Amino acid sequence: MTATTLPIRARALELAAAGELPAYVYDLGDLDTHMAAVRAALGDIQVYYAVKANPDPTLMRVLAPYVDGFEVASGGELDHVREHFPESRIALGGPGKTDSELFAEVHRLHIESPSEIRRLFAAGRSADVLLRVNLDIPIKGASLAMGGGATPFGMDPEGISECIEMMKGQDAVRLRGIHAHLASGLDAPTMLELAGAILDYARSLGVTEINVGGGMGVSYADPDSRFDWQTYGAGLAALRRPGETVRIEPGRSISVYCGRYVTQVIDVKRVHGERFAVVAGGTHHIRTPATKGHSQPMVIEEQGEPITVVGQLCTPKDTMARHVPAQLATGDVVEFLMAGAYAWNISHHDFLMHPKPSFHYVGG
C-alpha cells in the first residue's frame, strides 16, 4: 500500500468506510523519529535490527539508514533481507540451523554449539563467527530468559572453550568474538549489568567484538513508558574499551510503537452480568495478548462501563483486552496500540480461515 500523510485515526475511519478492516496501520514518521533518537543515544555502538520482531520491508526501509545491519534467525529471514536489502550486513543466529543456514555466506554467523563448528569443518566451509555464550549469572525481572542457566540457547563457558580449542591452527572458521542474548524485557540498568558481565567474559578470552544482544523492556501496561536509551547508550560507551566493537540487536523496542491493529465491533452483549464486545479478527491476527496474557492497549474514544474485547475465534483465549473502561457499540472502530512487533508475523493466521488483514502506512 502507498503511505499517506493522514493520521492513523483518519486512515482507520477511511478503511472502515471502505470495508477494509481488520487492518494493520503503521506510522512511518513515528518510526523514523523513534529510530533517529535511538541512534543518537547509542553513538558508536553498532545496531543490528532483529528482523524477527517485524520483517515488513516498508518498515525496514525506514530503519535501514540508522542500522549497521540486520540480525536474522532462519534461512527464510535471510532470503527476505537479501531480496530487499542486498547490500546490508547480516548476522545469522538461532538454534537448530539447517545445513543451508549454517553454510550461508553472511557477515557474522552466531554459533550455538560445538557441533556447529564440527559441521563447518566437515563441509570444508569458511565463516566469521561469534560464539554464543550462556553465562550462569542472575537475571532479575526478565519476561523471557534465554540464559542465566540451563536453556537450549548458546553454550556454557565449557562449550565455548571446546569451540576455541577446535578452531586453533586453522583459518577457515575465524573467531571474531562473543554473542550473548540472555534475556528480554529488561530495563536499562539491568541490561548494563549484564553487558558488563558479558564484556568481562569476552575480555577473558581476548576477543574484541562483543554482541550483547537485545531484550530492551517494553511495557504493554504503560505504552507511554519507554526504554531509557540515553542511559543505556551512555552506559555502554562507558563500559566499552578502546579497540572494542560493541553491538546490540534490538527488535520489539524499535518497531512495536509504530503499529496499530485496527478493527471494528461486530456485536456487543452481556453474559452473566459482564459486557463483551466481539470484534472482527482477533488473536489469529495479533497473537501478542494471548501469548503474553495481557490486555492489548487500545485507544479509548469514550469512557464507559468496563467491557472485555474478544475476537471471532471459537476459543476463550481469543481475548484482546479485559475490563476496558470504554463505551463501545456495534460498528465502532477500535484501535489497538503497540502492534508493530511480534504481532501479525507470529500469529496463527489460518486458524478458522478468516480473511487476513490489510496493511497500510501513514506518515510517509
C-alpha positions as CSV (number, residue, x, y, z in Angstrom):
1,M,0.0,0.0,0.0
2,T,1.1,3.6,-0.6
3,A,1.8,5.7,2.5
4,T,-0.3,8.8,3.2
5,T,0.1,11.8,5.4
6,L,-3.1,11.1,7.2
7,P,-3.1,10.5,11.0
8,I,-3.8,6.9,11.9
9,R,-7.4,7.6,13.2
10,A,-8.4,9.3,10.0
11,R,-7.0,6.4,8.0
12,A,-8.7,3.9,10.2
13,L,-12.1,5.6,9.6
14,E,-11.4,5.6,5.8
15,L,-10.7,1.9,5.9
16,A,-13.8,1.2,7.9
17,A,-15.9,3.1,5.3
18,A,-14.3,1.1,2.6
19,G,-14.9,-2.3,4.3
20,E,-11.1,-2.9,4.7
21,L,-11.0,-3.8,8.4
22,P,-9.3,-5.5,10.2
23,A,-6.0,-3.9,9.2
24,Y,-2.6,-3.0,10.3
25,V,-1.7,0.6,10.1
26,Y,2.0,1.6,10.5
27,D,3.1,5.2,11.2
28,L,6.4,5.6,9.3
29,G,7.0,9.1,10.5
30,D,6.8,7.9,14.1
31,L,9.1,5.0,13.4
32,D,11.7,7.3,11.8
33,T,11.6,9.8,14.7
34,H,11.9,7.0,17.3
35,M,14.8,5.3,15.5
36,A,16.6,8.6,15.0
37,A,16.5,9.2,18.7
38,V,17.7,5.6,19.5
39,R,20.6,6.0,17.0
40,A,21.6,9.4,18.5
41,A,21.6,7.9,22.1
42,L,23.8,5.0,21.1
43,G,26.6,6.9,19.4
44,D,29.2,4.4,18.1
45,I,27.5,1.3,19.4
46,Q,26.6,-0.9,16.5
47,V,22.9,-1.7,16.0
48,Y,21.6,-4.7,14.1
49,Y,17.8,-4.8,13.8
50,A,16.3,-8.1,14.9
51,V,14.1,-9.0,11.8
52,K,12.0,-11.5,13.8
53,A,10.3,-8.6,15.5
54,N,8.7,-7.4,12.3
55,P,10.0,-8.2,8.8
56,D,7.8,-5.7,7.0
57,P,10.0,-4.4,4.2
58,T,8.5,-0.9,4.3
59,L,9.3,-0.6,8.0
60,M,12.8,-2.0,7.4
61,R,13.4,0.6,4.7
62,V,12.8,3.3,7.3
63,L,15.2,1.6,9.7
64,A,17.9,0.8,7.2
65,P,19.7,4.2,7.2
66,Y,20.0,4.0,11.0
67,V,21.3,0.5,11.5
68,D,24.6,-1.2,10.8
69,G,23.0,-4.4,9.7
70,F,20.2,-6.9,10.2
71,E,20.0,-10.0,12.5
72,V,18.2,-13.0,11.2
73,A,17.3,-16.3,12.7
74,S,16.3,-18.5,9.7
75,G,17.0,-19.1,6.1
76,G,13.7,-17.5,5.3
77,E,14.6,-14.3,7.0
78,L,18.0,-14.4,5.3
79,D,16.4,-14.7,1.9
80,H,14.0,-11.9,2.8
81,V,16.8,-9.5,3.8
82,R,18.9,-10.4,0.8
83,E,15.9,-9.7,-1.5
84,H,15.1,-6.3,-0.1
85,F,18.5,-5.1,1.2
86,P,21.1,-6.9,-0.8
87,E,23.9,-4.6,0.3
88,S,23.3,-4.8,4.0
89,R,25.4,-6.7,6.6
90,I,23.7,-9.7,8.0
91,A,24.2,-11.7,11.2
92,L,22.6,-15.2,11.3
93,G,21.8,-16.9,14.5
94,G,19.4,-19.3,16.2
95,P,19.4,-22.9,17.4
96,G,18.8,-25.8,15.1
97,K,20.4,-24.5,12.0
98,T,20.0,-26.5,8.8
99,D,23.0,-27.0,6.6
100,S,21.8,-24.3,4.2
101,E,21.6,-21.9,7.1
102,L,24.9,-22.9,8.7
103,F,26.7,-22.7,5.4
104,A,25.2,-19.4,4.3
105,E,27.6,-16.6,3.4
106,V,26.8,-13.8,6.0
107,H,28.8,-11.1,7.7
108,R,28.6,-12.9,11.1
109,L,27.5,-16.4,12.0
110,H,26.4,-16.9,15.6
111,I,27.5,-20.3,16.7
112,E,25.2,-22.2,19.1
113,S,27.2,-25.4,19.8
114,P,30.5,-27.2,19.3
115,S,28.7,-29.5,16.8
116,E,28.1,-26.5,14.5
117,I,31.8,-25.9,14.4
118,R,32.4,-29.6,13.6
119,R,29.8,-29.4,10.8
120,L,31.6,-26.4,9.3
121,F,34.9,-28.2,9.3
122,A,33.4,-31.4,7.9
123,A,31.9,-29.5,5.0
124,G,35.0,-27.5,4.3
125,R,33.2,-24.2,4.9
126,S,34.6,-20.9,6.0
127,A,32.9,-18.4,8.2
128,D,33.4,-15.4,10.5
129,V,31.8,-16.5,13.8
130,L,30.7,-15.2,17.1
131,L,30.3,-17.8,19.8
132,R,27.0,-17.5,21.7
133,V,27.6,-17.8,25.4
134,N,25.1,-18.6,28.1
135,L,26.6,-17.2,31.3
136,D,25.3,-18.6,34.6
137,I,24.6,-15.3,36.2
138,P,21.5,-13.9,38.0
139,I,18.9,-12.2,35.7
140,K,16.3,-10.1,37.5
141,G,13.0,-9.1,36.1
142,A,13.1,-10.8,32.7
143,S,10.0,-11.5,30.8
144,L,11.9,-14.3,28.9
145,A,15.2,-15.8,29.9
146,M,17.4,-17.3,27.2
147,G,20.4,-17.5,29.5
148,G,21.5,-17.4,33.2
149,G,21.3,-21.2,33.5
150,A,20.3,-24.4,31.6
151,T,18.4,-23.4,28.5
152,P,18.7,-24.6,24.8
153,F,20.3,-21.3,23.8
154,G,24.0,-20.9,23.3
155,M,26.8,-22.6,25.2
156,D,28.2,-22.6,28.7
157,P,31.9,-21.5,29.1
158,E,33.0,-25.1,28.8
159,G,31.3,-25.3,25.3
160,I,32.9,-22.0,24.3
161,S,36.3,-23.4,25.3
162,E,35.7,-26.5,23.3
163,C,35.0,-24.4,20.2
164,I,38.0,-22.2,20.7
165,E,40.3,-25.3,21.0
166,M,38.9,-26.8,17.8
167,M,39.5,-23.6,15.9
168,K,43.2,-23.4,16.7
169,G,45.7,-24.0,13.9
170,Q,43.3,-23.2,11.0
171,D,41.9,-20.0,9.4
172,A,38.8,-21.2,7.6
173,V,36.4,-20.7,10.6
174,R,37.5,-17.4,12.1
175,L,36.7,-16.5,15.7
176,R,35.6,-12.8,15.7
177,G,34.1,-12.5,19.1
178,I,31.3,-13.4,21.5
179,H,27.5,-13.1,21.2
180,A,25.1,-13.2,24.2
181,H,21.4,-12.6,24.3
182,L,20.5,-13.6,27.9
183,A,17.0,-12.3,28.5
184,S,14.2,-10.0,27.3
185,G,12.0,-7.4,29.0
186,L,14.8,-5.6,31.0
187,D,15.3,-2.0,32.0
188,A,18.5,-0.1,31.1
189,P,20.3,-0.5,34.4
190,T,19.8,-4.3,34.4
191,M,20.9,-4.6,30.8
192,L,24.0,-2.6,31.6
193,E,24.8,-5.0,34.4
194,L,24.5,-8.0,32.0
195,A,26.5,-6.1,29.4
196,G,29.3,-5.6,31.9
197,A,29.4,-9.3,32.7
198,I,29.4,-10.2,29.0
199,L,32.2,-7.8,28.3
200,D,34.3,-9.1,31.2
201,Y,33.9,-12.6,29.9
202,A,34.8,-11.7,26.4
203,R,37.9,-9.9,27.6
204,S,39.0,-13.0,29.5
205,L,39.1,-14.8,26.1
206,G,41.0,-11.9,24.4
207,V,38.3,-11.1,21.8
208,T,37.3,-7.5,21.0
209,E,34.0,-7.9,19.1
210,I,31.0,-8.4,21.5
211,N,27.3,-8.6,20.7
212,V,25.4,-8.1,24.0
213,G,22.0,-8.9,22.4
214,G,18.7,-7.2,22.6
215,G,15.9,-7.6,25.2
216,M,15.1,-3.9,25.9
217,G,11.9,-3.8,28.1
218,V,8.6,-2.8,26.6
219,S,5.5,-2.2,28.8
220,Y,2.1,-3.1,27.3
221,A,0.5,-1.9,30.5
222,D,2.0,1.6,30.1
223,P,2.5,2.4,26.4
224,D,4.0,5.9,27.3
225,S,6.8,4.3,29.2
226,R,9.8,3.8,27.0
227,F,13.2,2.1,27.4
228,D,15.8,4.5,28.6
229,W,18.1,4.6,25.5
230,Q,20.0,7.6,26.8
231,T,21.1,5.8,30.0
232,Y,21.8,2.6,28.1
233,G,23.9,4.3,25.3
234,A,25.9,6.3,27.8
235,G,26.5,3.2,29.9
236,L,27.6,1.1,27.0
237,A,30.0,3.8,25.9
238,A,31.5,3.9,29.4
239,L,31.9,0.1,29.5
240,R,33.5,-0.2,26.1
241,R,37.3,-0.1,26.0
242,P,39.4,1.3,23.1
243,G,39.6,-1.1,20.2
244,E,36.4,-3.0,21.2
245,T,33.4,-3.3,18.9
246,V,30.2,-3.5,20.9
247,R,26.9,-4.4,19.1
248,I,23.3,-4.7,20.1
249,E,20.3,-6.3,18.3
250,P,17.0,-4.7,19.4
251,G,13.7,-5.7,17.8
252,R,10.5,-5.2,19.7
253,S,11.7,-2.0,21.4
254,I,12.3,-0.4,17.9
255,S,9.2,-1.3,15.9
256,V,6.4,-2.0,18.4
257,Y,5.2,1.6,18.9
258,C,4.7,2.5,15.2
259,G,1.9,-0.1,14.5
260,R,-1.8,-0.3,15.3
261,Y,-4.2,-3.2,14.7
262,V,-7.5,-1.6,13.6
263,T,-10.8,-3.5,13.6
264,Q,-14.5,-3.0,14.1
265,V,-17.1,-4.1,16.6
266,I,-19.5,-6.8,15.3
267,D,-21.5,-7.4,18.4
268,V,-22.0,-6.2,22.0
269,K,-23.6,-8.4,24.6
270,R,-23.9,-9.0,28.3
271,V,-23.3,-12.6,29.7
272,H,-23.8,-13.3,33.4
273,G,-23.6,-9.6,34.0
274,E,-20.3,-9.0,32.1
275,R,-20.2,-6.9,28.9
276,F,-18.4,-8.3,25.8
277,A,-17.5,-6.6,22.5
278,V,-16.9,-9.0,19.7
279,V,-14.6,-7.5,17.0
280,A,-13.7,-8.6,13.5
281,G,-10.4,-10.5,13.5
282,G,-8.7,-11.4,16.8
283,T,-5.7,-13.1,18.2
284,H,-5.1,-15.1,14.9
285,H,-4.1,-11.7,13.6
286,I,-2.4,-10.3,16.7
287,R,-1.2,-13.2,18.9
288,T,0.5,-10.9,21.5
289,P,-2.2,-10.6,24.1
290,A,-2.9,-14.3,24.2
291,T,0.7,-15.2,24.3
292,K,1.8,-12.7,27.0
293,G,-1.5,-12.9,28.9
294,H,-2.1,-9.2,28.9
295,S,-4.7,-6.7,27.7
296,Q,-3.5,-5.2,24.5
297,P,-3.5,-1.4,25.0
298,M,-6.2,0.4,22.9
299,V,-7.4,3.9,22.1
300,I,-10.4,4.8,24.3
301,E,-12.6,7.3,22.5
302,E,-15.3,7.5,25.2
303,Q,-15.2,6.2,28.8
304,G,-17.9,3.7,29.8
305,E,-18.8,0.6,31.8
306,P,-15.9,-2.0,31.7
307,I,-16.1,-4.3,28.7
308,T,-14.0,-7.2,27.6
309,V,-13.0,-7.2,23.9
310,V,-12.7,-10.5,22.1
311,G,-12.2,-11.8,18.6
312,Q,-14.1,-14.2,16.3
313,L,-12.3,-17.4,17.3
314,C,-14.0,-20.3,18.9
315,T,-11.8,-20.3,22.0
316,P,-11.9,-18.3,25.2
317,K,-8.2,-17.5,24.7
318,D,-9.2,-15.1,21.8
319,T,-9.3,-12.2,24.2
320,M,-7.8,-8.9,23.2
321,A,-8.4,-6.8,26.3
322,R,-10.2,-7.4,29.6
323,H,-12.5,-5.0,31.5
324,V,-11.6,-1.9,29.5
325,P,-13.4,1.3,30.6
326,A,-14.7,2.0,27.2
327,Q,-18.1,2.8,25.6
328,L,-18.4,0.5,22.6
329,A,-21.3,-0.1,20.2
330,T,-21.7,-2.2,17.0
331,G,-19.9,-0.6,14.1
332,D,-17.4,1.3,16.3
333,V,-13.8,1.3,15.1
334,V,-11.3,0.0,17.6
335,E,-7.5,0.7,17.5
336,F,-5.1,-1.5,19.4
337,L,-1.7,0.1,20.1
338,M,1.8,-1.4,20.2
339,A,1.1,-3.7,17.3
340,G,4.4,-3.1,15.4
341,A,6.3,-6.1,16.7
342,Y,5.6,-9.8,17.3
343,A,2.0,-9.3,16.2
344,W,1.0,-10.4,12.7
345,N,4.2,-12.3,12.0
346,I,3.9,-14.7,15.0
347,S,0.1,-15.2,14.7
348,H,-1.7,-18.4,13.7
349,H,-3.1,-16.8,10.5
350,D,-5.1,-19.7,9.1
351,F,-7.0,-20.9,12.2
352,L,-10.7,-20.9,11.2
353,M,-9.7,-19.5,7.8
354,H,-11.0,-16.0,8.5
355,P,-9.9,-13.3,6.0
356,K,-6.5,-11.8,6.6
357,P,-6.0,-8.2,7.5
358,S,-4.9,-5.5,5.0
359,F,-1.7,-3.4,5.6
360,H,-1.4,0.4,5.3
361,Y,1.1,3.1,6.0
362,V,0.8,6.7,7.1
363,G,3.3,9.4,7.8
364,G,5.5,8.6,4.8
